[in-house]
């Protein structure tokens, strides 16, 4: 009997190829898309969870009350960890970490690397296993160094690097004591070169180890298994009062210590949790739309099989056997779709990884939960799509079934229309979301930056790039002078930061006649007298820096936000910190992406030989940029022949700031489009079924004089109504969702009602085209053939 069931199942599937294709293809593509989305969301939501003690690791944060509001900062002091460990026994261990860009040399190779300085407890707290060396002793000693596998191969190729010598910053030699295993892609901390903290601050350097004046490092704590971060935070105020008193910028009235869980850091920096959940909603929507198609087509087509049910009942088939037959067919289709979807996902993953710089992979062992979820989806979809016709048709009386094809009940029609409304509501909502995200990104990209970013070329160059600082200063000055002589070069500037890459260096600022105890906290940047001219920044008051004044090292230039925060309408001539004199105020400019508000900035003047500058910015005005770049490269070789001519344009760097948002909007866009395609596949199947059901009716109407247009309107009405209802449901849902999302942007678009209308019209037009394409065949056919149907 079971064999007969499967024979009939395969026979029916082969007979109805279009039905099977739409169901299998739609569900398989939906499953493949959902697999990729689930893997992406899992990658984002499990950031740093690979560390064995991830739930017990916390980053110490300073929460400051300033005149500008509460600021959360992660820079802490060298002695803080020791004080905390001495006072709070629930702190099992801790590590101090900071990074510096340094020149690293070995085997006649020199590269700039982000060197991580860390206590030996780094490997006790974080799960960074070593491929070579012993993690317990790898950072013992002042000259210890651990490399990532990639960095080790860059300097030593296939040789074993253990015991090899590497020079940092021209004068400090280290021995390689370990090589890291490959670090998972979803790690907030990805060191490439790690050296002992002692190499920066020696244990016997009492002044440096008791320095509460400079905060520059991160402090991570590993708490006892039974300890709670909130309980420990409650004990911090007493420590703060003991260290700094009640008043002042660090006093207990103005500063608190907070603990941020390690696993929350990525979300706080990137907002990844909201994005991941949004993508999970999309994955759910795609699966739901595909399952709705599956169920709609199964229930619609089941009415064609009424006579088959009657014949089988006449031959003695029991109801449970009919139920098994229908369920077998739907389960087989869902199983095929499930397998095909996983195969498609595995094929597309490398392409997805390449496009978005990820390293996602599909593994049955590692992703068992995902596979289990998909299996459940397949089983539920198969059961629901087969269950309705199984229990519904098998309950008809034999005589009624034998009379022919039964008419769909109102309940069945309402069910199919209701499911169509659901799937098109999701599709319309996704379209609106994609358009709004795209508009917001374009708004940020194309907004006025209040400086001239076009044709400004930037090179990294500082005195720290040279073993001899005097030689470096001379070469940099010569390079700048030679470059200025080139046709097409407008100006050249040196600075510590450039728009798009501002160093987060902060200082306390107390303006003259300041009435409150809390000082202001502001960004501080250092540049020469050509900086504002090179970037075309506008002065609203005062003057530019000038090297003609001997007192210019005590001169500062504010941006508008800094002047407002200081409570001034005019700032020139006023004092800050009883030391600096304001000589000018520049119009607020966007020094970072428009995802962030413009902060208060204090600009200090320093000449290029001060060692404070890290960038050389060159304003170009040339139609022949390639030739000019060749000339610049020649002068660069004279400046520093040991490294390549690496440059970038500020305009491009600003576009790169939005790369993540571009990627997210593209991902959402692709999968939204996919959901619409799948929804229309279902609509195609339903309209095809409806046309077949009404073939004789269409023939009669044509005989009575109905035109092709009349027939098309008649058939379109049935499916147009659910799409219109879907718009009424989708619009408020989309508005609430995107309004909440836009709140996170200080510079955001105003959402126009036209977007909602166009999205609805687009889906409606697409549905009408899909229906009309199917209906036109019957509407244009000979009515005689239609009347002979059945």
Phi, psi and omega in degrees: 000320179296321178297320178297321178301314182290325177299313179296322179301308181295323180297317180294320180294319179293323182293322183252070186295319182297315178301314181294317181299312181300316181292311183294312182297312181299313182290323180295314179296320178297318179293317178300315179297317182294323177300313181296316179296317180297320178295318179297312181296320178298318179300318182285319185281347179248025177305130176068004181285349180288342177292133184303323183252029188304323183288347182251001181264132181226146175262133179280129182238141172266125176253107186257138169268112179241171179295340179267002182116188181279130177242133177253120187231143183257004179275130182231179188260157181303313184279355187299316184300315180299320179295316181295316181296327181288329185265334188237102183293344178286351175274109182288317182201170179203163179214141175257134185222135168210160183239147174220140174281119185228157172276129181240129184232142172188145180052042179062025176241136181228125180223152169276125181234152171277103182271127180262122176262125185211152174291157177302337180291356178307315184280346174281325184272314183259147180270076175249084182294151180260135173282329177225140178096176182247117184296335181289334184236002189299328181251016174285135178095151187289337186253022183275145180215137175240134182247152168288160181300319181296318180293320178299318179292328180295321183268328188236002179061228182272358180290153174287119186279348184302127180088353179283154184263139176226136180257133180244133176058033173075339190224005183236117183266140179230153174252133179288120182247355180193156175232127182288144165294162178301129181275136178306148183298328182267062177236130178289332181250116182229072182290146176249325176227119180243130176234162182294141177302329181297335181290341177261317180227110182291146181301331182268006177275088186297323182295315181291322183282352176240022184275107176262011182264342183234118178251118187215359186234163175265142178241120177251139180242140171253115185268158175299153183302327183269353184278149175244138183300319181296323178294322179290320178303324182296339181268350185293323184305323179297318178296317180298317180295322178294321183283316191237354184082194183267323185261179182087168184298331180257003182291163185295341177282340186240351183218138175230151172263135176239160176242121176258123178301142181306317185290352179263351189295317182296319180294320180296326182278321189246350186065033187290332183294315180297318179297317181296317180292326176296319178292325177295324176296320178295317178300316178299319181297315182296314178298317181298315180299316180295319179293323177298316176303313182303310183290320180299312182293323180294316181289324180292314183288339183297333181294334178292340189260018181298317181295323178300319179297316180298316179298316182293325177293320179299325180277006173103006180293136178273163184298319182295332177289321176294319177301315180298323181298309181295318180295323179300316181297311182292323179294322179295316179298314181294325179292316177300315180297320180297311179297315180295321179298319179294321178296315179299317179299318180296324179288322185277340183304314179301323178294315179299316178298318181295320182292324189242015174062040181249176179223050182281146177215157182249117182226130182299322182287310183288331184246038182300322181297320179294315179298319180297318179297316180295320178299318178298318178300314179299316180294316181295315179299316179296318182292315182293318182290328178269337184291319182298305179294329182298309184278332182284306183290322182293347180270352179289152175290149185300317183297318180297320181294320183290341181289347177132199183291127180279150178281143178297136178285160176301325180298316180295318180296315179297321179298313181294318179295320179296318178294323177296320177300317180299311185291323179286333174297315178297316182298315180295319178300317180295320179299313180299317180298316180298315181296317181294317178299314180299316180297321180295317179297315179296323178299316180291323181291324189258001179292155178293125182271349182066027166204165184266106182267350185286134175054040171252113182265138184237135175236143174273122179201129179210168179297333179293351178280352186239143179294324178252113185296325181293318177296318179300315180297319179294317181294319179297317179296318178297317179300313182296318180295318180293320180296322180297337180279348183287135174298133181100354176260121184272312182202161180225135182224153172246142181201161177283329181223159173227153178307133184096344179211063180271127176293137181274060175266126185242155176217156173276141181228126176241104180289159180298143181063028179289130190263351182250161181285329184280126175283167174278151175244123186224152172293147177232135181226149182242133178207169179269191186278357179258357188299308185292327177291317182298322181264007175060038180275141187265133175272129176263350180197143173079207189228173175278169172295154176216131179284358180283345181261129182289338182264013188292340178294344176255011178265146177226154174237128182260158164267171184302319181298319179297317180297317179295317180298331179279356176081022184252146168265338177218135189244338187300131179092352182270159186258149173230132181058026180054026186218311184269145176247129179285123179250348181193162176226125179259152176300141177307132176231153181276105180271352175218184184297160181283008169286349182237147175287153176290125180264167177287133182231135171251124178257130176253150177264132170214139176289168185294340181273009181280340181086001183274338185276146180239347185230149167244122181250133185236119178272122183255152173212074186217139176279340181252069182298318180304317179294321179294321178296323178297318179294320178297320181296324178297316178292327179297322179298326177288329179290309182208094183287353186274351182223156185289164179276081181265121182220167172209161176260139184301321180301318179292322182295326177291321176296325179295334179297337182257013184299318180298317179293323175300316180297314181297316180295324178293317180299311180298321180297314181299312184287332175293316177301320179298319180296324179292318179299316180295319179298319180287332172300315178297320179295322177299315180296316181293318180294323177299315179296317182296319180298317179297318181298329187251021182301311181296320178299319180296320178298316180297315180298322180292321177298325181277003172108004180292137178276170177300319180297320178298317180296318181296317179297318180300314183286329182287329183304320185301325185258343180291324183300312178300326179292320178296318177297322179300323177298316181296331178278319186290322185302307179295323178298313181295320182297315180297315183295311184287329177297318179293321179295319182291339180299338182281354181253125179291332179240100189231162180280162169266125183284126181266144178295340180298326179300316181295316182295314182295321178299316179296317179295322180299310181295320180296315180297320179296320179294317180296317178299316180299314181292316184296322180300322180282321185287328185300327181300312181286322182297328181268357183282164178293125182299335179297317178296321180296320181289334179278352183302136184077000000 
